């Protein structure tokens, strides 16, 4: 007999195996049937609450098999599926199935990847994953880094490292309030909202951001960037960081990273690349020139759960000199019995980022990188880009669709009713309202899921393909759905 406490947590070996096999069978069926399901549920929050049931917290436990069976049905019948072949919204990829198994394995070991002593092998796997990600996008494998929850946290982590590197050295002790100079960061007007959050949350204030206008190609205007930096220096401010975007979230445009790198070098500024979405496309040989300059970056944000097909959550910060991460985040109270991070020795990830307790995010990324391989990723990313171009080409051929932009795997276009005769401001106002309603109708319809973008004051439908399940047929069907729904809405709105 084994010496075990009697409790309701433990599941014995035979029962665990039985329940586990049943769950794996259910998930396997889900993966196989996902294209036949609606992309998202049509139920309202109230209907979902009713489906869930207003149950009180049970005083006594319920059987695990019963609970997992119920939970599976609730999720598979009432969710948005970003793994559906007609999911084109936002930038969340169709997750590689190996990630589901990886998360099961990671949760079973339950490593706390905050300290090396707490997670011996998990720490080494994360270190190797970081090295592989750096190699994958074409920068030195000597970049250090950390896996985080997603794009916001990846960029936040780099923002604070940049501040440590370029701000007055007494900032950690005295804070921002004792500095006579405003620390200024620079980015294009197309940059993701994370920069606004960072400036506010970390005490800089939103006025510390210089939103540089874009040029005709929607890239940061380098001439205006340099002028603005010089003006800020004259005003007594302290520029410290420039953000270049490698694939903006609305249109997929990549800034002139090489020119930004040169500007940063000239003014001794930290060069950060927000590549959360687009930087994996740097692996494509034909796009090498588009991403020229990434090797000069002091830090890079990328999200494996975007274009590397990882399950959520998986973001990543890469830093050319990882000592800046340690200088920013390391803390050693007396109750931390951890050895210091040393080259070639232990690495404690609590010294690299905001978290102390950290889950084992790296395993699903590490396994997918090996299962797919760099050549496999080249193939998948190329196909996603080609499918996006196909979306754009079909919009060009469809008389009621106006193609607007296509970059990387993002295409934007809008619905314009046939024989629409309005002109001027009234025309644009109606089309913007119509296309906004069309986005909402398509999202709620369940047949496909896309999002929106504002391009030159035009409200557009936006499709982003980071989905290994999507085919040309899915795109052809989607064009038909969009036009059909657009006609229906226009008829209703014209009557109103």
ZATORNU-46103 format. One line per field, with one value per residue (C-alpha): x, y, z; residue in one letter; residue number from 1. Coordinates in Angstrom, 1 decimal. Example, Ala and Ser with C-alpha at 12.3 -4.5 7.8 and 13.67 -1.06 7.14 Angstrom:
REM residues 2
px	[12.3:13.7]
py	[-4.5:-1.1]
pz	[7.8:7.1]
type	[a:s]
seq	[1:2]
END
This chain:
REM residues 496
px	[0.0:1.1:1.2:-1.1:-3.5:-7.1:-8.4:-10.6:-7.7:-5.8:-7.0:-5.7:-3.7:-6.4:-9.0:-6.6:-5.7:-9.4:-10.4:-7.3:-7.9:-11.5:-10.4:-7.8:-10.4:-12.7:-10.0:-9.0:-12.6:-12.6:-9.5:-10.9:-14.3:-13.3:-13.9:-17.5:-18.3:-19.3:-16.3:-17.9:-21.0:-24.0:-25.2:-25.4:-23.6:-27.0:-27.5:-24.0:-24.6:-27.8:-26.0:-23.2:-25.8:-26.0:-24.5:-23.3:-19.8:-20.2:-19.6:-18.6:-16.5:-17.9:-16.4:-13.5:-14.8:-18.2:-16.6:-14.2:-17.0:-19.2:-16.3:-15.4:-19.0:-19.3:-16.1:-16.5:-20.1:-19.7:-16.3:-14.7:-12.2:-9.1:-8.1:-11.0:-9.9:-12.1:-10.8:-9.0:-9.5:-6.9:-3.6:-4.1:-2.8:-4.3:-2.4:-0.3:-1.9:1.4:1.0:-2.1:0.0:2.9:0.7:-0.6:3.0:4.1:1.2:2.0:5.5:4.3:7.7:8.1:10.5:11.4:14.6:16.9:16.8:13.0:13.0:16.3:15.4:12.6:15.1:17.5:14.6:13.6:17.2:17.4:14.1:15.2:18.4:16.4:14.0:16.9:18.5:15.1:14.6:18.2:19.9:22.7:21.9:23.8:20.7:19.2:15.5:12.5:9.1:6.1:2.4:2.1:2.9:2.1:4.3:7.1:7.2:6.9:9.8:12.0:10.7:12.0:15.3:15.7:15.0:17.6:20.2:19.6:18.1:20.1:21.8:20.1:16.6:16.2:16.7:15.3:12.6:11.4:10.2:13.7:14.8:14.7:14.5:11.5:12.5:11.1:10.3:9.5:7.3:5.2:1.5:0.8:2.4:0.3:-1.2:1.2:3.5:0.8:0.2:3.9:4.4:1.4:1.9:5.7:5.4:6.5:3.0:1.5:3.0:6.4:5.6:6.3:4.0:5.9:3.7:4.0:5.0:3.0:3.9:2.6:6.2:7.6:8.8:12.6:13.2:10.5:11.9:15.3:13.9:11.8:14.7:16.8:14.0:13.5:17.2:17.0:14.1:16.1:14.4:16.2:15.3:16.0:14.2:12.8:10.3:10.3:7.4:7.9:4.3:1.8:-1.4:-3.7:-2.0:1.1:3.6:7.2:9.0:12.4:14.3:17.7:17.1:15.8:18.8:21.1:19.2:19.4:23.2:23.7:21.8:22.8:19.2:17.9:16.5:13.5:11.6:7.9:7.8:5.2:3.3:5.5:9.1:8.8:8.5:12.2:12.8:11.6:14.7:12.7:11.8:15.4:15.7:12.3:13.7:17.2:18.4:17.0:20.6:21.1:18.1:18.8:15.6:12.9:9.4:7.9:4.9:5.1:1.3:0.9:2.9:4.7:1.4:1.9:-1.0:-1.6:0.2:3.5:5.2:9.0:11.5:14.9:17.7:21.1:22.8:20.8:22.7:20.2:17.5:19.3:20.1:16.4:14.7:17.1:16.4:17.9:16.0:17.4:14.6:15.7:18.1:19.0:22.5:23.2:22.8:26.2:27.4:27.5:25.9:22.5:20.0:17.1:14.3:12.9:16.0:14.9:11.4:8.4:7.3:8.7:6.5:6.4:4.7:6.5:5.5:8.6:7.8:5.0:7.2:10.3:8.4:6.7:10.0:11.4:8.3:7.8:11.5:12.7:11.9:8.4:7.9:9.2:6.6:3.7:4.5:4.9:1.5:-0.2:1.3:0.1:-3.4:-3.6:-2.6:-5.3:-7.8:-6.7:-6.8:-10.4:-11.4:-10.0:-12.1:-15.3:-17.1:-18.6:-15.3:-12.6:-9.1:-7.2:-3.9:-2.0:1.3:2.7:-0.4:-2.8:-5.3:-7.8:-10.8:-14.3:-17.7:-19.2:-22.7:-23.2:-24.4:-23.7:-24.0:-23.3:-20.3:-18.1:-18.3:-21.8:-20.5:-17.6:-19.7:-22.2:-19.5:-17.8:-21.0:-22.0:-18.6:-18.6:-22.0:-20.7:-17.7:-20.1:-22.6:-19.9:-18.3:-21.7:-22.8:-20.4:-19.5:-16.2:-14.4:-12.5:-11.7:-11.4:-8.8:-9.0:-6.9:-6.8:-10.0:-11.7:-13.3:-12.1:-12.6:-9.3:-8.2:-5.0:-4.0:-1.8:-3.7:-2.3:-5.8:-6.9:-7.2:-8.1:-11.6:-12.1:-11.2:-13.4:-16.3:-15.5:-15.7:-19.1:-20.3:-19.0:-20.7:-24.0:-24.0:-23.0:-25.9:-28.3:-27.1:-27.1:-30.7:-31.8:-29.8:-31.2:-34.7:-34.0]
py	[0.0:3.5:6.1:8.8:11.3:10.8:13.8:14.9:16.3:13.1:11.1:7.6:6.3:4.2:6.9:9.6:7.5:6.9:10.5:11.7:9.4:10.5:14.2:13.5:11.8:14.8:17.3:15.1:15.2:19.0:19.5:17.2:19.0:22.6:23.7:22.5:24.5:28.2:30.5:32.0:31.6:33.7:33.6:36.8:37.1:36.5:33.4:32.2:32.7:30.7:27.9:27.9:27.8:30.0:27.4:28.0:27.0:23.3:22.5:18.9:18.0:16.5:13.7:14.8:12.9:14.6:18.0:17.6:16.3:19.3:21.8:20.3:20.7:24.3:25.4:23.5:24.7:28.3:29.7:31.8:29.5:31.3:27.9:28.0:28.3:31.3:33.2:36.3:38.7:40.5:38.6:35.3:32.3:28.9:27.1:24.0:21.0:20.0:23.1:21.5:18.4:20.7:22.6:19.4:18.2:21.6:21.8:18.2:19.2:22.6:24.2:27.7:29.2:32.1:30.6:28.0:25.9:25.8:24.7:23.1:21.7:24.2:27.0:25.4:24.8:28.4:29.6:27.3:28.6:32.2:31.4:29.6:32.5:34.9:32.7:32.2:36.0:36.5:38.2:36.9:33.9:35.9:38.0:37.2:37.3:36.1:34.6:36.7:36.7:38.6:41.8:44.3:42.6:42.0:45.7:46.8:44.6:46.2:49.8:49.5:48.0:50.9:53.4:51.7:51.9:55.5:57.3:59.0:56.3:57.4:56.8:53.4:55.2:58.7:57.9:60.2:63.0:64.2:64.4:67.8:66.4:64.6:61.2:61.1:58.1:58.2:56.0:56.3:57.1:53.5:52.1:49.8:51.4:49.5:52.6:54.8:52.3:52.1:55.8:56.2:53.2:53.7:57.4:59.2:60.4:60.3:63.7:62.1:60.2:61.7:60.2:60.7:61.0:58.4:58.8:57.8:54.2:54.4:54.0:56.3:59.6:59.5:63.1:64.2:61.8:63.4:66.9:66.1:64.6:67.7:70.0:68.0:68.2:72.0:72.1:70.4:67.1:63.7:61.4:57.8:55.4:55.0:52.3:50.8:48.6:45.4:44.8:47.3:45.8:47.6:47.2:45.0:47.8:47.4:50.7:51.5:49.8:50.4:54.2:54.1:52.2:54.8:57.6:55.9:55.4:59.0:60.3:57.4:56.2:52.8:51.1:48.9:46.9:46.0:42.9:41.2:40.3:40.7:39.8:36.1:37.0:38.0:34.3:34.5:35.1:37.3:39.7:40.1:43.7:44.6:43.7:45.2:46.8:44.3:43.2:46.7:46.5:46.8:44.9:43.1:42.1:39.1:36.9:33.2:33.0:35.3:34.0:31.0:29.2:28.8:28.4:31.4:32.8:33.2:36.6:37.2:40.0:39.7:42.1:42.5:43.0:41.0:42.7:45.6:43.2:42.2:45.8:46.6:43.7:42.0:42.1:40.0:40.2:38.0:35.4:34.7:31.7:31.9:32.0:35.1:34.9:34.2:33.6:29.9:29.1:29.5:31.9:33.1:34.5:36.6:38.8:39.2:40.5:41.7:38.3:36.2:33.2:32.1:29.3:27.1:28.9:27.9:24.2:24.6:27.0:24.8:21.7:23.5:24.9:21.4:19.7:22.3:23.3:26.5:25.2:24.3:27.8:29.3:27.3:28.2:31.9:32.2:30.5:32.9:35.8:34.3:33.8:37.4:38.5:36.3:37.9:41.3:40.1:38.7:42.0:43.7:41.5:42.0:45.2:45.8:45.6:48.2:46.9:49.3:47.8:44.5:44.0:40.8:38.7:41.6:42.8:45.7:46.5:47.9:47.2:49.8:49.1:48.7:51.9:53.9:57.5:59.6:61.9:63.9:63.9:62.4:59.4:58.7:59.0:56.5:54.1:54.3:53.6:50.8:49.0:49.4:47.7:45.1:44.2:43.8:41.7:39.4:38.9:38.1:35.8:33.0:32.1:33.9:36.4:39.5:42.8:46.5:49.1:52.8:53.7:57.3:57.9:55.0:52.4:49.1:45.4:43.8:40.2:38.8:35.3:33.5:30.3:27.0:25.7:28.4:27.5:29.4:27.9:29.5:32.9:32.5:31.6:34.5:37.0:35.7:36.0:39.6:40.7:39.0:40.5:43.9:44.0:43.0:45.7:48.4:47.5:47.9:51.2:52.7:52.1:53.7]
pz	[0.0:-0.8:1.9:0.4:1.9:1.0:-0.9:-3.8:-5.9:-6.7:-9.7:-9.7:-12.7:-14.4:-14.1:-15.3:-18.3:-19.2:-18.8:-20.7:-23.6:-23.8:-23.8:-26.5:-28.6:-28.2:-29.2:-32.2:-33.4:-32.9:-35.0:-37.7:-37.9:-37.2:-40.8:-40.6:-37.4:-37.3:-36.9:-33.8:-31.7:-32.3:-28.7:-26.7:-23.3:-21.6:-23.6:-22.8:-19.1:-19.4:-21.2:-18.6:-15.8:-12.7:-10.4:-6.9:-6.0:-5.0:-1.4:-2.3:-5.4:-8.6:-10.7:-13.0:-16.0:-15.8:-15.4:-18.4:-20.6:-19.8:-20.2:-23.6:-24.8:-23.5:-25.2:-28.5:-28.9:-27.8:-28.8:-31.5:-33.3:-34.5:-35.9:-38.4:-42.0:-42.5:-39.4:-40.8:-37.8:-35.8:-35.7:-33.9:-35.7:-36.2:-33.5:-34.3:-32.6:-31.0:-28.8:-27.1:-26.2:-25.2:-22.8:-21.3:-20.7:-19.4:-16.9:-15.7:-14.8:-13.7:-13.8:-12.4:-15.0:-12.8:-11.3:-12.8:-9.6:-9.9:-13.5:-14.5:-17.9:-18.7:-18.3:-20.7:-23.2:-23.0:-23.5:-26.6:-27.9:-27.6:-29.5:-32.3:-32.6:-33.0:-35.7:-37.4:-38.0:-39.0:-36.1:-34.0:-31.7:-29.0:-28.5:-25.1:-24.3:-22.6:-23.5:-22.3:-22.7:-26.0:-28.0:-25.3:-22.7:-25.2:-26.1:-22.5:-21.6:-24.2:-23.4:-19.8:-20.9:-23.3:-20.5:-18.3:-21.1:-22.2:-19.2:-16.4:-14.3:-11.1:-12.5:-10.6:-7.3:-7.9:-10.5:-13.3:-11.1:-10.2:-13.9:-15.4:-18.9:-20.5:-21.9:-25.4:-27.6:-31.3:-33.5:-36.6:-36.5:-37.6:-34.4:-32.2:-29.1:-26.7:-26.9:-25.5:-22.7:-21.9:-21.7:-19.4:-17.2:-16.7:-15.7:-18.9:-19.9:-23.3:-24.2:-24.2:-27.4:-30.8:-33.4:-36.6:-39.8:-42.4:-46.1:-49.2:-48.5:-44.9:-43.6:-40.9:-42.5:-41.8:-42.6:-40.2:-37.6:-37.7:-37.6:-34.6:-32.7:-33.3:-32.2:-29.0:-28.2:-28.7:-26.3:-23.6:-23.8:-23.8:-26.8:-25.8:-28.1:-31.7:-32.5:-36.0:-37.0:-38.9:-40.1:-38.7:-37.5:-39.9:-43.2:-42.7:-43.7:-42.7:-41.8:-43.4:-40.6:-42.1:-42.2:-38.6:-37.5:-39.0:-37.3:-33.9:-34.4:-35.3:-32.2:-29.8:-29.3:-28.6:-31.7:-31.0:-33.6:-32.9:-35.1:-33.0:-36.2:-39.2:-38.3:-38.9:-42.6:-42.5:-43.0:-46.6:-48.9:-51.3:-48.5:-47.2:-48.4:-46.8:-43.4:-43.9:-40.7:-38.2:-37.2:-35.8:-33.5:-29.8:-29.1:-31.0:-30.1:-31.8:-31.0:-31.8:-31.3:-34.3:-37.3:-35.9:-35.2:-31.5:-29.1:-26.8:-24.8:-26.5:-27.0:-27.0:-26.3:-27.9:-26.7:-28.3:-25.0:-22.4:-19.6:-19.9:-19.0:-15.8:-15.1:-15.4:-13.7:-11.3:-7.6:-4.8:-1.5:1.3:0.8:-2.7:-2.5:-6.2:-7.6:-9.8:-13.5:-15.0:-18.5:-19.2:-15.9:-14.4:-15.8:-13.7:-15.8:-13.0:-13.8:-17.4:-17.1:-15.0:-13.7:-10.9:-11.2:-14.8:-16.6:-19.1:-22.3:-24.2:-24.6:-27.2:-29.2:-28.9:-30.1:-33.0:-34.2:-34.4:-35.8:-38.6:-39.2:-40.8:-44.3:-43.2:-41.9:-45.1:-47.0:-44.6:-44.4:-48.2:-48.7:-46.2:-48.1:-51.5:-50.1:-48.9:-52.4:-53.8:-51.5:-52.9:-56.5:-56.1:-54.6:-57.7:-60.0:-58.0:-59.2:-55.7:-53.8:-53.8:-52.9:-50.8:-49.5:-49.5:-47.5:-46.0:-45.2:-44.7:-47.3:-46.9:-49.1:-48.9:-50.2:-52.6:-53.8:-57.6:-59.3:-56.2:-57.3:-54.2:-54.5:-52.1:-48.3:-48.2:-50.3:-48.0:-44.9:-46.2:-47.3:-44.0:-42.1:-44.5:-44.2:-40.4:-40.3:-42.7:-40.5:-37.5:-39.6:-40.9:-37.4:-35.9:-38.8:-38.0:-41.6:-41.5:-39.2:-40.3:-38.7:-39.7:-40.6:-41.2:-44.3:-45.5:-43.6:-45.4:-43.1:-44.6:-44.2:-43.1:-43.5:-42.0:-42.9:-40.4:-40.8:-42.0:-42.6:-45.0:-48.7:-51.9:-51.7:-48.3:-49.8:-52.8:-50.4:-48.2:-51.1:-52.0:-48.3:-48.0:-51.2:-50.3:-46.9:-48.2:-50.7:-48.0:-45.6:-48.4:-49.3:-45.6:-45.1:-48.4:-47.2:-43.8]
type	[x:x:x:x:x:x:x:x:x:x:x:x:x:x:x:x:x:x:x:x:x:x:x:x:x:x:x:x:x:x:x:x:x:x:x:x:x:x:x:x:x:x:x:x:x:x:x:x:x:x:x:x:x:x:x:x:x:x:x:x:x:x:x:x:x:x:x:x:x:x:x:x:x:x:x:x:x:x:x:x:x:x:x:x:x:x:x:x:x:x:x:x:x:x:x:x:x:x:x:x:x:x:x:x:x:x:x:x:x:x:x:x:x:x:x:x:x:x:x:x:x:x:x:x:x:x:x:x:x:x:x:x:x:x:x:x:x:x:x:x:x:x:x:x:x:x:x:x:x:x:x:x:x:x:x:x:x:x:x:x:x:x:x:x:x:x:x:x:x:x:x:x:x:x:x:x:x:x:x:x:x:x:x:x:x:x:x:x:x:x:x:x:x:x:x:x:x:x:x:x:x:x:x:x:x:x:x:x:x:x:x:x:x:x:x:x:x:x:x:x:x:x:x:x:x:x:x:x:x:x:x:x:x:x:x:x:x:x:x:x:x:x:x:x:x:x:x:x:x:x:x:x:x:x:x:x:x:x:x:x:x:x:x:x:x:x:x:x:x:x:x:x:x:x:x:x:x:x:x:x:x:x:x:x:x:x:x:x:x:x:x:x:x:x:x:x:x:x:x:x:x:x:x:x:x:x:x:x:x:x:x:x:x:x:x:x:x:x:x:x:x:x:x:x:x:x:x:x:x:x:x:x:x:x:x:x:x:x:x:x:x:x:x:x:x:x:x:x:x:x:x:x:x:x:x:x:x:x:x:x:x:x:x:x:x:x:x:x:x:x:x:x:x:x:x:x:x:x:x:x:x:x:x:x:x:x:x:x:x:x:x:x:x:x:x:x:x:x:x:x:x:x:x:x:x:x:x:x:x:x:x:x:x:x:x:x:x:x:x:x:x:x:x:x:x:x:x:x:x:x:x:x:x:x:x:x:x:x:x:x:x:x:x:x:x:x:x:x:x:x:x:x:x:x:x:x:x:x:x:x:x:x:x:x:x:x:x:x:x:x:x:x:x:x:x:x:x:x:x:x:x:x:x:x:x:x:x:x:x:x:x:x:x:x:x:x]
seq	[1:2:3:4:5:6:7:8:9:10:11:12:13:14:15:16:17:18:19:20:21:22:23:24:25:26:27:28:29:30:31:32:33:34:35:36:37:38:39:40:41:42:43:44:45:46:47:48:49:50:51:52:53:54:55:56:57:58:59:60:61:62:63:64:65:66:67:68:69:70:71:72:73:74:75:76:77:78:79:80:81:82:83:84:85:86:87:88:89:90:91:92:93:94:95:96:97:98:99:100:101:102:103:104:105:106:107:108:109:110:111:112:113:114:115:116:117:118:119:120:121:122:123:124:125:126:127:128:129:130:131:132:133:134:135:136:137:138:139:140:141:142:143:144:145:146:147:148:149:150:151:152:153:154:155:156:157:158:159:160:161:162:163:164:165:166:167:168:169:170:171:172:173:174:175:176:177:178:179:180:181:182:183:184:185:186:187:188:189:190:191:192:193:194:195:196:197:198:199:200:201:202:203:204:205:206:207:208:209:210:211:212:213:214:215:216:217:218:219:220:221:222:223:224:225:226:227:228:229:230:231:232:233:234:235:236:237:238:239:240:241:242:243:244:245:246:247:248:249:250:251:252:253:254:255:256:257:258:259:260:261:262:263:264:265:266:267:268:269:270:271:272:273:274:275:276:277:278:279:280:281:282:283:284:285:286:287:288:289:290:291:292:293:294:295:296:297:298:299:300:301:302:303:304:305:306:307:308:309:310:311:312:313:314:315:316:317:318:319:320:321:322:323:324:325:326:327:328:329:330:331:332:333:334:335:336:337:338:339:340:341:342:343:344:345:346:347:348:349:350:351:352:353:354:355:356:357:358:359:360:361:362:363:364:365:366:367:368:369:370:371:372:373:374:375:376:377:378:379:380:381:382:383:384:385:386:387:388:389:390:391:392:393:394:395:396:397:398:399:400:401:402:403:404:405:406:407:408:409:410:411:412:413:414:415:416:417:418:419:420:421:422:423:424:425:426:427:428:429:430:431:432:433:434:435:436:437:438:439:440:441:442:443:444:445:446:447:448:449:450:451:452:453:454:455:456:457:458:459:460:461:462:463:464:465:466:467:468:469:470:471:472:473:474:475:476:477:478:479:480:481:482:483:484:485:486:487:488:489:490:491:492:493:494:495:496]
END
